[in-house]
């Protein structure tokens, strides 16, 4: 792990399969703060911190294990990792801008967890 890095972002290997090796590695090297989140897509998102001898005097390395599914990975990056980077850079409001929109067709949503859907926006004056 680079001495100069503040954040490490991985994609894939954080779910429950035999070849998902990121979580076991993080358990050995650091502390997993969460390994699943209540959202769709993106449920296996993992966040951990790692402290190594090379980081003496520096804050712990922040590690984000994004899901391997490309859509899940993009969604979790924009909702979790990007705001973290912006916060570390000193932005007062690190979150993405939100806009209220109406859908042309109804969406069937899971009542148990937040869902994020791809949409195309059309602006009407």
Secondary structure, 3 states (H helix, E strand, C coil): CCCCCCEEEEECCCCCCCCCCHHHHHHHHEEEEECCCCEECCCCCEEEEECCHHHCCCCCEEEEEECCCHHHHHHHHHHHHHHHHHHHCCCCCCCCCCCCCCCCCCCCCCCCCEECCCCCCCCCC
